[in-house]
Amino acid sequence: MLITAAILAIFVYGMIAAMLGTILPDISRKFSLSPKQNGNIALFQAIGLMVGSFFVGPLMDIEGKQVGMLAGLGLVALALLLLRGAGGYGSVTGAMSLLGIGGGVVVAAANSLNIDIDPQNPAVISNWLNLFFGLGGLVTPLVSAKVFQKNPRSLTLFAAVLAILGFAASAVAPFKPASGQISFQFAEAGGLLANSHLLLLCLMLFLYVACEVGVWNWLVRHLVAQGVGEGKALTILSLGFALGLLIGRIAAAQILTQVDARTVLAGAAALMAVTTFLMLRASHPAMAQAMVFLAGMAMAPVFPTTLGVVGANFKGATAATAIGIAVTAGWFGLAVSSPIIGGIAGDDPKRLKTALLLIPGASLVMLLVAITL
């Protein structure tokens, strides 16, 4: 039941991650939103993710992980219902901010369970759980196109129902009891911010999320600028990158039973540097799709495996706080990635090829971090 609750929570977050990109065109048309307003909506969601994941850690260390899961899924369901009934830019921004906070809480809470499910190898559990993140991301645009094409915002009601089901599963799941106020000390939590090992893991997640978001947000525009049709570019993103993430996490879960997690991180970073560089040089659609798929497979283990390393190395009264700090570092990468890439590219889509070289560059820095770990 604990595994079921974690899977539902991760799947719901996968839907949230793809939600804005799926419904934004409809919202923009309905409320006549400018590109700047679209960017602000995404920024406020990213800020919400950072706030939620950072503050839920101490809460779970004091009150227990079940409280974090219930709070996160409850906020997600509420935000989705508010988003469905939003009447303009302000209410959309508010709902997306709340959705970000709930999503940040859910990710930190669900990924903190890996050590409870399998104390011997939490990185394996993280990869299996985060497989459902990719599945949620794949399902969302497909359901929107096939079922809710006439009213895309009805997708939010569908996701809200799943969040409520996740809430119910978490309410009856056998979570471990809270550590309690006596064993949790905020001074210890503050000391985590000075822990060099945790800071390296945070840097790994910051760089990784910046790379992944760079692909999600900019690959289609880059391919179109290289002469690939928009429909084909979208197919390359979904059946290339998203499918690579899914298959890569299945493979990583098997590899991690035999290979140390830090070695897997180093190998993944090295492969990311090579595959993303070749991905940006590919001009033929078939070659581009092949390289994007391989880049997705290379990226697949990094986020869950890093969180597995955090879970394995930071236990006790501040374990959830360490997970929350690491996840927050990842969301910071989400917040800064697209503005940096967009700033380098400027108004010329063809300059995206140069701007996106930040991805293989960041991958090389990740390799250095993994070697240092």
C-alpha positions, 0 to 999 in steps of 0.5 A: 500500500505504501508503494501504491501511494508513492506510485500514485503521487509520482504519477500525479506529479508527472501529470502536473509537470506536463500540465502547463504546456498542455493547457497553456495554448487554450488558456492563452487564447481564452484570456489573450495572454502575452508571451511575457505573462506565459513566462510569469505563470511558469516562473511562479509555478517554479517558485512554488515548487521551491517553496513547497519542497524546501519547507516540507522537509522539516515538517515531515521530520517532525510530523511524519511523511504521511502528513507531507503526502496528504498535504501535498496531494490535497494542495494539488487537488485544490489547485487543479480545481481552482485552475479549472475555474480560473477567470483570468491571468491573476487567478491562473497565476495563483492556481499555478503557484499553489500547484507548484507548492503542492507539487514540490511537497509531493515530490519531496514526500514521495521520494523520501519513501525510497529508504523506507521501502528498501533501506538497502538500495533506495536508488533502485526504488527511486528509479522504479518510482520515477518511471511513473513520473515519465508515464504521467508526462506521456499520458497527459498530452495524449489524454488531452488530445484524445478525450479533452480536445474540445475543452483542454482545461477539463484535463485538470478535473481528471488530474484532480480526481487522481490526486484525490485517489492518491490522497485516499491511498496515502491516508490508509498506507502504513507510513513509518511514525514521525521522529517527533519534536524531541529528536528533530532539531532545527540546528541540525537541519541548518547544518545540512546546508553546510554539508559538502556531500549534500551540497555536491548532490544539490549541485548535481540536481541543479545542473540535471534539472536545468538540462532536462528542462532545456530539452523539454522547453526548447528542443522543438523550437530548435528542431523547427529552426533546423528545418524539421516540421513542427509535428515531427519535432513534437513526435521526436520530443515525445517518442524520443525524449520521453520514451528514452526517460521511461526505458532508461529508468527501467534499465537503471533500476536493473543496473543499480542492483549490480553497480554503485549509484555514484558510478551510475551517475558518472556514467550517465553524465558522460553519456549525457555530454556526448548524446546531447552534443550529437543531438544538437548537431543532427539535422535529419529527423531520423538521426535527431530522433535517435540521438534524442532517444539516447539522450533521454536514456542517458538522463533517465537515472540521474534525478532518482539515483541522486535522490537515492544517494541522499536517502542512503547517506542522510538518515534519522531525524533530518532525512526528509529535510535533506531530501527537501533541500536537494529537490529544491536545488533541482527546482532552482535549475528549472527556474533559471534554465529557460531564461538563460537559454532564451537570453542567449538565443535572443530573437533568433531561433537559429541561435538556439543551437548555440544556446543549447550547447549549455546542456552538454557543457552542464553535463561535463560539470555533472561528470566532475561532480560525480567523480568528486562524490 
